Amino acid sequence: MQVVTDWKDYTVLDAGNGEKLERWGNVVLRRPDAQVLWPLVTETGIWKQADGHYHRSSSGGGEWDFKKKIPERWTVQYNELKFYVRPTSFKHTGLFPEQAVNWNWMTDKIKKADREIHVLNLFAYTGGATIACASAGANVCHVDASKGIVQWARENANLNGFEQRPIRWIVDDVFKFVEREQRRGRKYDAIIMDPPTYGRGSNGEIWKFEDHLGPFLKACCTLLSDDPLFVLINSYTSGISPTVLQNLLQLTIPKKHSGLLTCGEIGLPIESNELVLPAGIFGRWEA
C-alpha cells in the first residue's frame, strides 16, 4: 500500500464506526466512509466538536449539519499545489487527498522525461491530476461530463496561476470524446482515468465500471503516442482488486510498448493511532 505522508493542510484525525474525522485546513469535517468497519475506541470531544457532520438519509443521499458558519469554500495546499474545497450535497469536498501519491508519481515521470508531454485526463473531476501534471510542465487535456465540475477545475487552475498554461477544458461524454480523438488522429504521451462505479453523461449516457472499463481502456490505448510515458487507472469501486487493473493494462497496452506494470492500494494515515485508512486502488503502466 502507498500511504500519503506529506500533507500539511489535511489530516485524518480519527476513524471508526463507519465514519472518518478530517481536518481540511482549519475546518474539521465528519463524514461517512464505507471502508471504516472497525469500532471507534472512544468518541472524544474532537468528534463532537466537528465543524460539519454529514448524516446519511435512510432514503438515500444525506445532508450536512454545521455547528458553526464555515466559508462557502476555502483553500488547501499540497506542496506548491492549491485547491478549493467545499462540502457538497453528496458528502464530498471536491478533492481526494490520497491521490497525492499519484500526483507525486506523475510529476516525477513528466519532469524526468525531459521533453514535451501531452496528457489526457479522463473523468478528470476538479482537476487534481490536471493541476499536478500542468505544474510539471505538461500539456493537459481535461475531460469531464459535468460543466460545473470542469468550472471548478478551471478555478483550481487559476488559483495556481495556470491561466496561460496549455490546458484544454472539455465538457463531454468521455466515450464520445475518445472516439472523436481517434478520428482526428490525435495522440497522447500519458493517459489518466478515474472512472466512477456508475455514472451518467450529459445526455443520459450510462457508465458502468464492470461493463465498460475494458472496452474503454482499449479505445483509449489507440490514442497513445509512439513514445508513451504512462497510463494510470484509479478506482474506488468496491470489490475490485488492484490486480484486475493490472490485468486489464497487461492485456490492453499495445505489445510494441514495453514497460513496467504495478498495482496496489492507496491509504491515508490516521493521526490518533497507527491504523491506515484504505482509500482506493491504482493500476499503472510506465515506460
C-alpha positions as CSV (number, residue, x, y, z in Angstrom):
1,M,0.0,0.0,0.0
2,Q,1.2,3.5,-0.8
3,V,0.4,5.9,2.0
4,V,0.3,9.7,1.8
5,T,2.6,11.2,4.5
6,D,3.4,14.7,3.5
7,W,0.1,16.6,3.7
8,K,0.1,19.6,6.0
9,D,-3.3,21.1,5.2
10,Y,-5.1,17.7,5.5
11,T,-5.2,15.1,8.2
12,V,-7.4,12.1,9.1
13,L,-7.7,12.8,12.8
14,D,-9.6,9.6,13.7
15,A,-11.9,6.9,12.2
16,G,-14.3,4.3,13.4
17,N,-17.9,3.1,13.4
18,G,-18.3,3.9,9.7
19,E,-17.1,7.5,9.9
20,K,-13.9,9.5,9.5
21,L,-12.9,12.8,11.1
22,E,-10.8,15.0,8.9
23,R,-9.1,18.4,9.2
24,W,-9.2,20.4,6.0
25,G,-7.1,23.4,6.7
26,N,-8.8,24.9,9.7
27,V,-12.1,23.1,9.2
28,V,-12.9,19.8,10.8
29,L,-15.5,17.6,9.0
30,R,-17.1,14.3,10.0
31,R,-18.1,12.1,7.1
32,P,-19.3,8.5,6.4
33,D,-16.7,6.1,4.9
34,A,-17.7,2.6,3.8
35,Q,-14.2,1.3,4.5
36,V,-14.3,2.1,8.2
37,L,-15.6,-1.2,9.5
38,W,-13.7,-1.1,12.8
39,P,-15.1,0.2,16.0
40,L,-14.4,3.7,17.4
41,V,-12.3,3.3,20.5
42,T,-13.6,6.5,22.1
43,E,-15.7,9.3,20.8
44,T,-13.7,12.1,22.3
45,G,-14.5,15.8,22.3
46,I,-12.9,16.5,18.9
47,W,-15.6,14.2,17.3
48,K,-18.4,16.1,18.9
49,Q,-16.8,19.5,18.1
50,A,-16.5,18.8,14.4
51,D,-17.5,21.9,12.4
52,G,-19.6,19.9,10.0
53,H,-21.2,16.4,10.2
54,Y,-22.6,14.7,7.2
55,H,-25.6,12.5,8.1
56,R,-26.8,9.8,5.6
57,S,-30.5,9.6,4.9
58,S,-32.4,6.3,5.0
59,S,-34.0,7.3,1.7
60,G,-30.6,8.0,0.1
61,G,-28.3,10.9,0.0
62,G,-27.9,12.9,3.1
63,E,-27.3,16.4,4.5
64,W,-24.7,18.4,6.4
65,D,-25.2,19.6,10.0
66,F,-22.9,22.5,10.7
67,K,-22.0,23.5,14.3
68,K,-20.8,26.9,13.1
69,K,-20.7,29.0,10.0
70,I,-17.9,27.9,7.7
71,P,-16.7,29.5,4.5
72,E,-18.6,28.6,1.3
73,R,-15.2,27.3,0.1
74,W,-11.6,27.6,1.2
75,T,-8.1,26.7,0.0
76,V,-5.9,23.8,1.0
77,Q,-2.3,23.4,-0.3
78,Y,-0.3,20.3,-1.0
79,N,3.4,21.3,-1.5
80,E,3.1,24.0,-4.2
81,L,-0.4,22.9,-5.4
82,K,-3.5,24.7,-4.2
83,F,-7.1,23.6,-4.4
84,Y,-10.6,24.9,-3.5
85,V,-12.6,22.6,-1.3
86,R,-16.2,22.9,0.0
87,P,-18.7,20.4,1.5
88,T,-21.1,19.3,-1.3
89,S,-24.6,17.8,-1.0
90,F,-23.2,14.4,-1.8
91,K,-20.8,14.4,1.1
92,H,-17.6,15.0,-0.9
93,T,-15.4,18.1,-0.7
94,G,-14.1,18.2,-4.3
95,L,-10.7,16.7,-3.5
96,F,-9.3,13.3,-2.8
97,P,-6.2,13.8,-0.7
98,E,-5.0,10.3,-1.1
99,Q,-4.4,11.0,-4.8
100,A,-1.3,12.9,-3.8
101,V,0.7,9.6,-4.2
102,N,-0.3,9.6,-7.8
103,W,0.4,13.4,-8.2
104,N,3.9,12.8,-6.9
105,W,4.5,9.8,-9.3
106,M,3.1,11.6,-12.4
107,T,5.0,14.9,-11.8
108,D,8.2,12.9,-11.3
109,K,7.7,11.0,-14.6
110,I,6.9,14.1,-16.5
111,K,9.9,16.1,-15.2
112,K,12.3,13.3,-15.9
113,A,11.0,12.8,-19.4
114,D,12.8,16.0,-20.4
115,R,10.5,16.5,-23.4
116,E,7.1,17.9,-24.1
117,I,4.5,15.6,-22.7
118,H,0.8,15.6,-23.7
119,V,-1.6,14.2,-21.1
120,L,-5.2,13.1,-21.5
121,N,-7.1,13.2,-18.1
122,L,-10.5,11.5,-18.3
123,F,-13.2,11.6,-15.7
124,A,-11.0,14.4,-14.6
125,Y,-13.3,15.8,-11.8
126,T,-12.0,19.0,-10.2
127,G,-8.5,18.7,-11.7
128,G,-6.2,17.3,-9.0
129,A,-4.2,15.3,-11.6
130,T,-4.6,18.1,-14.2
131,I,-3.0,20.7,-11.9
132,A,-0.2,18.3,-10.9
133,C,0.7,17.5,-14.5
134,A,0.5,21.1,-15.6
135,S,2.8,22.1,-12.7
136,A,5.4,19.7,-14.1
137,G,5.2,21.4,-17.5
138,A,2.8,19.0,-19.4
139,N,0.2,19.9,-21.9
140,V,-3.1,18.6,-20.5
141,C,-6.5,17.8,-22.0
142,H,-9.0,17.7,-19.1
143,V,-12.3,15.9,-19.9
144,D,-15.4,15.5,-17.6
145,A,-19.1,15.3,-18.4
146,S,-20.1,17.8,-15.7
147,K,-20.0,21.5,-16.7
148,G,-20.0,22.6,-13.1
149,I,-17.1,20.3,-12.2
150,V,-15.0,21.4,-15.1
151,Q,-15.6,25.0,-14.0
152,W,-14.4,24.1,-10.5
153,A,-11.3,22.6,-12.1
154,R,-10.6,25.8,-14.1
155,E,-10.9,27.8,-10.9
156,N,-8.3,25.5,-9.3
157,A,-6.0,26.1,-12.2
158,N,-6.5,29.8,-11.9
159,L,-5.8,29.6,-8.1
160,N,-2.4,28.2,-9.1
161,G,-1.7,30.9,-11.6
162,F,-2.1,28.5,-14.5
163,E,-4.4,30.6,-16.7
164,Q,-1.8,30.6,-19.5
165,R,-0.7,27.0,-19.1
166,P,-1.6,24.7,-22.1
167,I,-4.7,23.1,-20.7
168,R,-7.8,22.2,-22.8
169,W,-11.0,22.2,-20.8
170,I,-13.6,19.8,-22.3
171,V,-17.2,19.2,-21.1
172,D,-18.2,15.9,-22.9
173,D,-19.0,12.3,-22.5
174,V,-15.6,10.6,-22.3
175,F,-16.5,7.7,-24.7
176,K,-17.6,10.2,-27.4
177,F,-14.6,12.4,-26.9
178,V,-12.2,9.4,-27.2
179,E,-14.0,8.3,-30.4
180,R,-13.6,11.8,-31.9
181,E,-9.9,11.9,-30.9
182,Q,-9.4,8.6,-32.7
183,R,-10.9,10.0,-35.9
184,R,-8.8,13.2,-35.6
185,G,-5.7,11.0,-35.2
186,R,-4.7,12.8,-32.0
187,K,-2.1,11.2,-29.8
188,Y,-1.1,11.5,-26.1
189,D,2.0,10.5,-24.2
190,A,0.1,9.8,-21.0
191,I,-3.5,8.8,-20.1
192,I,-5.1,9.2,-16.7
193,M,-8.6,7.9,-15.9
194,D,-10.6,7.9,-12.7
195,P,-13.8,6.1,-13.7
196,P,-16.8,6.0,-11.4
197,T,-18.6,2.9,-10.4
198,Y,-21.7,4.2,-12.1
199,G,-22.4,7.4,-13.9
200,R,-24.4,9.3,-16.5
201,G,-23.1,11.5,-19.2
202,S,-24.6,15.0,-20.0
203,N,-27.1,13.4,-22.5
204,G,-28.0,10.4,-20.3
205,E,-25.2,8.1,-21.4
206,I,-24.7,5.2,-18.9
207,W,-21.3,4.2,-17.5
208,K,-21.0,1.0,-15.5
209,F,-17.5,0.1,-14.3
210,E,-17.7,-3.6,-14.8
211,D,-19.1,-3.4,-18.2
212,H,-17.4,-0.5,-19.8
213,L,-13.8,-0.2,-18.4
214,G,-12.3,-2.9,-20.5
215,P,-13.6,-1.6,-23.9
216,F,-13.0,2.0,-22.9
217,L,-9.4,1.3,-21.9
218,K,-8.8,-0.5,-25.2
219,A,-10.2,2.6,-27.1
220,C,-8.0,4.9,-25.1
221,C,-4.8,3.0,-25.8
222,T,-5.3,3.7,-29.5
223,L,-4.6,7.3,-28.6
224,L,-1.1,6.6,-27.2
225,S,1.8,8.2,-29.0
226,D,4.7,6.2,-30.4
227,D,6.7,7.0,-27.3
228,P,4.2,6.9,-24.4
229,L,5.2,7.8,-20.9
230,F,2.5,6.3,-18.7
231,V,-1.1,5.1,-18.2
232,L,-2.8,5.4,-14.8
233,I,-6.2,4.0,-13.7
234,N,-7.7,5.0,-10.3
235,S,-10.7,3.2,-8.9
236,Y,-12.9,3.5,-5.8
237,T,-15.3,0.7,-6.9
238,S,-15.8,-1.7,-4.1
239,G,-14.9,-5.4,-4.7
240,I,-12.4,-4.6,-7.5
241,S,-8.9,-5.9,-6.8
242,P,-5.8,-3.9,-7.8
243,T,-4.8,-7.0,-9.8
244,V,-7.9,-6.5,-12.0
245,L,-6.5,-3.2,-13.2
246,Q,-3.1,-4.7,-13.7
247,N,-4.5,-7.5,-15.8
248,L,-6.6,-5.0,-17.9
249,L,-3.5,-2.9,-18.6
250,Q,-1.4,-6.0,-19.4
251,L,-3.9,-7.2,-22.0
252,T,-4.6,-3.7,-23.4
253,I,-1.4,-1.8,-23.7
254,P,-0.1,-2.4,-27.2
255,K,2.7,-5.0,-27.2
256,K,5.0,-2.6,-29.1
257,H,5.3,-0.6,-25.9
258,S,7.5,-2.3,-23.3
259,G,7.2,-1.1,-19.8
260,L,6.6,-1.8,-16.1
261,L,3.2,-2.7,-14.6
262,T,2.4,-2.0,-11.0
263,C,-0.8,-2.1,-9.0
264,G,-1.8,-1.5,-5.4
265,E,-3.8,0.3,-2.7
266,I,-3.6,3.9,-1.6
267,G,-4.1,4.8,2.0
268,L,-4.2,7.7,4.5
269,P,-2.6,7.6,7.9
270,I,-4.9,8.1,10.9
271,E,-3.4,10.5,13.4
272,S,-5.0,9.1,16.5
273,N,-3.5,5.6,16.1
274,E,-1.2,3.6,13.8
275,L,-4.0,2.5,11.5
276,V,-4.2,3.3,7.8
277,L,-7.5,4.2,6.1
278,P,-7.8,2.4,2.7
279,A,-8.7,4.9,0.0
280,G,-8.9,3.3,-3.4
281,I,-6.7,1.3,-5.8
282,F,-4.5,2.0,-8.8
283,G,-3.1,0.3,-11.8
284,R,0.0,1.9,-13.6
285,W,1.9,1.2,-16.8
286,E,5.1,3.2,-17.3
287,A,7.7,3.1,-20.0
